[in-house]
C-alpha cells in the first residue's frame, strides 16, 4: 500500500508525439500510424523515460522508480506491440504450377 502511495506521488511521464525523423512535435489534430506510434514511444523511452528513471533513483527508492518505468512500458510499448501483432497483415505464398 505504501509503495502505491509513493508511486502515485511521482510525476507522470509525458511524451510528445514527434513528426517522424524530426524533433518537431506533431501539430494538434494529427495522429501517427500504429507503427510510427510504436517508434515514437521507443524514442520516448530512450530520451525521456529512462533518463527520468535514472534521475528518480538518485532521490527515491530504486524499486519505486523501476515500477513506474515498467508501468509506462506496459502501457505504451507492450500494448502497442500486442495490438500490432493481432492486426498485422498476413502474407500468403501461393505456388501456381502450369
N, C-alpha and C positions, 0 to 999 in steps of 0.2 A: 504494500500500500504506500509506504513511504517512497519507494522507488518511483511509483506513478506520479506522485506529487512533484518529486524532483524533475522528472521527465517533462511534466506539464509546465514547469517553470522555465524551461529552456525556450529560447525564441524559435519560431518556425523557420525552416529552411526554405527560402523563396528563390525560385529560379526564373529568370526571364526566358522568353522564347526568342531565340536569336534567328535572324534570317540565315538560312544555311550557308556556310562558308564565310560568314562575316561576323563582325562584332555588333552589328545593328540589331536592335530589338524590333520584333515584328510590330507593325502598326496595329492599332485596335481593329478588331473585326477580321483579321487574317489568321488562319489556323494552319497548322502543319499537318502533313500526311502522317500516318502512323509510323512509317519508317523514319521520317525526319524527326518526329517527336521523340522516338527512342534515341536517335543520335543526339538530339538536344539534351535529353536527360543524362546521357552518358557524359557529355561535355560538362553539364552542370555538376555531376558527381565529382569529376576531376577538378573543376575550377572553384566550386563553391562548397559542396558538401564535405569532402574530405579535409580541405583546409579548416572548415568550421569545426570539424571533429577534433583536429589537432589542437586548435585554439581552446576548445572546450575542455580537453583533458588537462590543460595546464591549470585550470581553476576549479574543476569539478571532478567527481569520481569518474574514472575512465569507463566503467561499465554503463553508466547513465548516458554518456556521450555515444558510445558504440550502439546502445539500444536505439537512440534517436536516429543514428545513421542507418541501422538495419531496418527500422520502420520506414524511413524515406526510400530505401532501396525496394522494399516490398511494395510500397505504394506507387513508385514512379518508374521502376525498371522491370521488376518481376512481372507485374500485372500487364505491362505493355508487351513483354516477350510472350507471355501466355496468350494474350489476345491475338497477336500476330500469328502465332503458331496455329491457332484454331481457324483463323480466317485466311491463312496463306493459300495461294493458288496451288493447285496440284497439277503437275505436268505429267502427261501420259505419252509414252512412246509406243507408236503403233508401227508394226512392220507390215509393209504391203509387198506381197510377192506377185510376180507376173503370172 
